[in-house]
Amino acid sequence: MARRGRAVLLVAALVLGVSGCGEEGAEEGATLNVYVSAPGQRLCDEAREQAAQGGGASDFELRVICLDAAGPEGAWTLAKVGSNARRATEDSASIAYIGEPSRAARKQSQPIIEAAEIAAMGSRNGKEAIQAITAALEDDDSDDPRATVFDAIEG
């Protein structure tokens, strides 16, 4: 049984590695996902507005995916933050994660995001984060946008 489970995980890892922004990179015109995780809508609205303005990443379309990090009380929760970070890492088209405004919350999401080599952008507002992403994409002609953005933001 354990042997079969390892085989399933290996196949899943291979499938994820072959699709999306993996080693083959992304084709011109591809949709790239930017995840925003925060309680409330302000951060996400800023990112969506900036992405809608085009931002200059003409080779790609940026799609902002909003994930609520708030629990029933309205504040972020560890469970929501962890779940949001894992969701972003499971998406092969994910290139950046605009994380929670709270430093304590980012301590939970950042290691998950960075382990998947996705740029973690928690200390910026939505507009600044999208501007940094599009600048990284404009400044590099690589066909691997995830690595391009990660290197520009984390480097």
C-alpha positions as CSV (number, residue, x, y, z in Angstrom):
1,M,0.0,0.0,0.0
2,A,2.8,2.5,0.9
3,R,4.5,1.5,-2.4
4,R,1.4,2.4,-4.4
5,G,1.0,5.7,-2.5
6,R,4.6,6.7,-3.4
7,A,4.0,5.8,-7.1
8,V,0.9,8.0,-7.1
9,L,2.8,10.9,-5.6
10,L,5.6,10.4,-8.1
11,V,3.2,10.5,-11.1
12,A,1.5,13.6,-9.6
13,A,4.8,15.4,-9.2
14,L,5.8,14.5,-12.8
15,V,2.4,15.8,-14.1
16,L,2.8,19.1,-12.2
17,G,6.4,19.5,-13.4
18,V,5.4,19.1,-17.0
19,S,2.5,21.4,-17.1
20,G,2.1,25.2,-16.8
21,C,5.1,27.3,-16.0
22,G,7.4,24.3,-15.5
23,E,10.6,23.5,-17.4
24,E,9.0,24.1,-20.8
25,G,8.1,27.5,-19.6
26,A,5.0,29.4,-20.8
27,E,4.0,30.3,-24.3
28,E,3.4,33.8,-25.4
29,G,-0.2,34.8,-24.5
30,A,-0.4,32.4,-21.6
31,T,-2.5,33.3,-18.6
32,L,-0.3,33.6,-15.5
33,N,-1.9,33.5,-12.0
34,V,-1.1,35.9,-9.2
35,Y,-2.6,34.8,-5.8
36,V,-3.7,37.4,-3.3
37,S,-4.3,36.2,0.3
38,A,-5.6,38.6,2.8
39,P,-8.6,39.2,5.1
40,G,-11.0,41.5,3.2
41,Q,-10.9,42.8,-0.3
42,R,-8.6,45.9,-0.3
43,L,-5.3,44.2,-1.2
44,C,-7.0,42.1,-3.9
45,D,-8.9,45.1,-5.4
46,E,-5.6,47.0,-5.7
47,A,-4.0,44.1,-7.5
48,R,-6.9,43.5,-9.8
49,E,-7.1,47.2,-10.7
50,Q,-3.4,47.3,-11.6
51,A,-3.5,44.1,-13.5
52,A,-6.5,45.3,-15.5
53,Q,-4.5,48.4,-16.6
54,G,-2.3,46.0,-18.5
55,G,0.8,46.6,-16.5
56,G,3.1,46.1,-19.5
57,A,3.5,42.3,-19.4
58,S,2.3,42.2,-23.0
59,D,3.5,38.6,-23.6
60,F,1.2,37.2,-20.9
61,E,-2.1,37.8,-19.3
62,L,-2.1,38.3,-15.6
63,R,-5.1,36.9,-13.7
64,V,-5.5,37.8,-10.0
65,I,-7.0,35.1,-7.8
66,C,-8.3,36.4,-4.5
67,L,-8.3,34.1,-1.5
68,D,-9.8,35.2,1.8
69,A,-7.5,34.6,4.7
70,A,-10.1,35.6,7.3
71,G,-11.9,33.2,9.7
72,P,-15.4,33.7,11.2
73,E,-14.1,36.5,13.4
74,G,-12.9,38.5,10.4
75,A,-9.2,38.3,11.2
76,W,-6.7,35.9,9.5
77,T,-6.4,32.4,10.8
78,L,-3.5,29.9,10.5
79,A,-5.7,27.4,8.8
80,K,-6.8,29.8,6.1
81,V,-3.3,31.2,5.5
82,G,-1.8,27.7,5.1
83,S,-4.6,26.6,2.9
84,N,-4.3,29.6,0.7
85,A,-0.5,29.2,0.3
86,R,-0.9,25.5,-0.5
87,R,-3.5,26.3,-3.1
88,A,-1.2,28.7,-4.9
89,T,1.6,26.1,-4.9
90,E,-0.7,23.5,-6.5
91,D,-1.4,25.8,-9.5
92,S,1.2,25.3,-12.3
93,A,0.4,28.7,-13.7
94,S,1.1,30.5,-10.4
95,I,3.9,33.0,-10.6
96,A,3.5,35.1,-7.5
97,Y,1.7,35.2,-4.1
98,I,0.8,38.6,-2.6
99,G,0.6,37.5,0.9
100,E,-1.1,38.6,4.1
101,P,-0.5,42.2,5.4
102,S,0.3,40.7,8.8
103,R,3.9,39.8,9.4
104,A,2.8,36.9,11.7
105,A,0.6,35.5,9.0
106,R,3.3,35.8,6.4
107,K,5.6,33.7,8.7
108,Q,3.1,30.9,8.0
109,S,2.6,31.3,4.2
110,Q,6.1,32.4,3.1
111,P,8.0,29.1,3.7
112,I,5.2,27.2,1.8
113,I,5.3,29.6,-1.1
114,E,9.1,29.9,-1.4
115,A,9.6,26.1,-1.3
116,A,7.6,26.0,-4.5
117,E,9.8,28.8,-5.9
118,I,6.9,31.2,-6.2
119,A,7.7,34.9,-5.4
120,A,6.2,35.8,-2.0
121,M,5.3,39.5,-1.9
122,G,3.8,40.3,1.5
123,S,5.2,43.7,2.3
124,R,3.7,45.5,-0.7
125,N,0.3,46.8,-1.5
126,G,-1.6,45.2,-4.5
127,K,-0.6,47.9,-7.0
128,E,3.1,47.8,-6.1
129,A,3.2,44.0,-6.2
130,I,1.6,43.8,-9.7
131,Q,4.0,46.6,-10.9
132,A,7.0,44.6,-9.6
133,I,5.7,41.4,-11.3
134,T,5.2,43.1,-14.7
135,A,8.5,44.9,-14.4
136,A,10.2,41.5,-13.9
137,L,8.4,40.0,-16.8
138,E,9.3,42.9,-19.1
139,D,13.0,42.9,-18.1
140,D,13.5,39.2,-19.0
141,D,12.9,37.4,-22.2
142,S,12.9,33.9,-20.6
143,D,10.1,31.6,-21.3
144,D,9.9,30.6,-17.6
145,P,7.9,33.4,-16.0
146,R,7.7,31.7,-12.6
147,A,11.5,31.6,-12.3
148,T,11.8,35.1,-13.8
149,V,9.5,36.7,-11.2
150,F,11.0,34.6,-8.3
151,D,14.5,35.6,-9.2
152,A,13.6,39.3,-9.5
153,I,11.6,39.4,-6.3
154,E,13.5,37.0,-4.1
155,G,17.0,37.8,-5.5
